[in-house]
Amino acid sequence: MRLRDRLIKGTFLNFIAVAFNQGSTLIVNIIIARILMKETFGEYAMVQSTLLTVAALSQLATGYTASKYIAEYRSSDPEKAGRIMGLCAIVSAVMAGVGMIALIAMSPWLADRMLKAPHLATALMAGSGYLFFSSINGYQTGALSGLEAYGTLAKAGMASGTVAMATISLGAWWGGLAGAITGLSISALFRCAIHNIWLRLEARAHGIRPEYRGSFRREKRIILKFSLPAALAGYYSMPMIWLANSLLVRQPGGYGEMALYASSSSFRIFVLFIPQVINTVSLSILNNTKGGGDLRRYKSVYASNVAVIFVTTLLGASVIGFFGDAILGVFGRDFSVGKTVLRILMCSTVFEGIAIALYQHLQAQEKMWSSLLMINIPRETAFIVLAFILVPRHGAIGLSLAYALCCVLTLLVVSVLVCRERIAKTPT
């Protein structure tokens, strides 16, 4: 299939997948905000943030690794792709179990000491299932992206998005906060199950057989050069983001402020979802092209992706920012006061989208240690420092300002690194 056709087809199908996943998240947040009301919705947002943080740490970057290397080797070396698939599957399952046990053990301490809300311990424990299945699902999604199985991802997104809306909303209606978190776990289980079935079918169609025995010994270079620094970046970044969120909720009226930040952040994610769709498809094609050594096509995919993501992000942020008052009203009357938070976060999406697109080249060239030391650590350090300065004075507005300033910093650093790592020769 021609490059343009692969891009168009992949983008369209991945659009469906992400639309159902991100769209269902946005719809669920709106429904829950109206069922639980402002303060309890802030608690839900903080519990969900905690679960996402621990799940991201538990993945050990297996989804990221699977997406890159399966795309790179699925055509040129199917056996190697199978070993990488087996390695990522084992690591994701083991780490998911470790993360779930750690969360259950630490829930009382997290709720009491860090969140200043001891009653949230039950909700955190109820979310352990979500943590376990989401950790495994991260690998599955990455592997399917590496196989360019966007039709499968679209079907899975439609099914799991629909189930998520039903289970989480019904859970909130019947059981309040604990019910909503339980629904979150059920939806994660369903998504993991259908991804497991379709991943096996897609791997077989590509002639790839997952190999588990001896996979670590033969592919440990990938772990050391790519997965480890990518995981360390997550280990540093996610706790810093969570710490900044916990700082907000510990302020007077903090859970109300968290509700404002979470509702606005939902639209930040919504604006970035189209760039995310495009970026995911082009990243898979970029790595596949790297494996084939086609410099001209590599440059074409990369440049086109940066340009398209800039335009779509700018357009989406402008529309959402302009209609901010009316848009926030869908969460309820109490949320309209968050329009300043929304507009700041909309500005941040433009810088964030471009930085993500530019970063593709560093990822393709396996510059993960450089990224960790020069992008992730400085960015998250700056974020938490700015949050400590701005949040006590300005609440949710302060946290959104800290986030936006760090997006600008990230774009500057990524641009410098990309200029240093010029596309001057065929990727190797």
Phi, psi and omega in degrees: 000138181295156183303313181299319180294321178297318180295314182294311181296313181298318180295317181296313181291320179291330175301317179297315182299309183290325179299318179289322181290305181288322179296319179294324177298314179297314181296317179298317179300320179295315180296314182295321179300324180281331179280312187273340184075174196300306186296314181291327175296323175298321176294317177301316181297322180288320176296316179297319177300320178295316180296317179296323179296310182293323178296318179296321178292324183288336183291336183054036177059026182292325178294316178300314181294314181298316181300313183293306191279330174293320176297320184289324188249357185298331180266317186276333183207077182302327180295318178295320177300323178293322178293320179294320178297315179296318179299313182294325179295315180296311183298318182294320180293316181296313182292328177296318178295317178298316181297320180296314179298317181296321180295315180299318182292325186265353185306312179301318180293316179299314183294317186282307189276317187270320184262351180054037180212080184306331182292346180281354179301320180296317179295321178296318178295321179296336180273002181297328176294319176300317179301312184298307185287328177292324178298314178292321181296332177299317176295315183299317180296318178298317180295318179295323176295319179298331177274000186055037180271060186285337173295318177295317178297325178295314179296318179294321179296319178296315182291311184289327177295318178295316179296320180298315179300319183288310186291318183289317180295315179294323178298318179294322181292318182276321189234014179064219183298311180299322179294321179296318179293322176298319176298324177299318179294319180296318179295324178293321176299315181298316181295320180297319182295313182288328176294323180297317180296311185287331177295319177299317180294318181292320179298318179296321180295331179269004180072027181251126178248115180303132180242122185259317183288126177077006184293322180293316182300320185275337184240023183294338177300321179297319179298312185288322185272331187239302186296316183299307178296325177295320178292318179298325176298318177292322179297331178271318187290309186298315177297327179293320177295315179296320180297320178296319177296319180293328176297321180295314185288344179274356176280161174304127183069025188296322182289332172292319176295322178296324178298319178295316180294317182294320180295317178292322179294331176300322179283332173298315178296322180297316180296324183278354187289326176292312173304324178296319178301309182297317184295320180297315180293311182294329179294318178296316179293321180299314179291324176295321177293322176301317179297330179272351176074027181266097184295316183299314180293323178302311179298319182296313180298315184296309183296318180296320181297315180299315182295314182294319181294322177299313183294313183292322180292316179299317180295312181297316180296322181294316181294311181297317180297322182291321182260029186305315183301309182292323183294315180294337180298339181293338177281339183137164184297326184291347186269349184294340179289352181270018184296328178293319176300315181300314184292325176295316180292329176294321175297322182294330183295328180296311179294321182293317180298315180296318180298319179296319180294315179296326184296341181308319183294322179294321178294316181297328180270009176061036180271053187281325177293319176298320180296318180299312186282331187251344180245298189295308184296312178298321182295310183289328175296315178297322182297313183290326177295314179296322179297318179296330179280316191268325186296314180301332181269325190237002176061228183298326177297319179297319180293321179292323176296317178300318180295316182295318180297324179289330175294321176296315179300317180299315180300318180298313182293316179299318180300318179296315182294321179294320178297325178289325182262066186295150176275075187256349181214168180300128180305139180231000000 
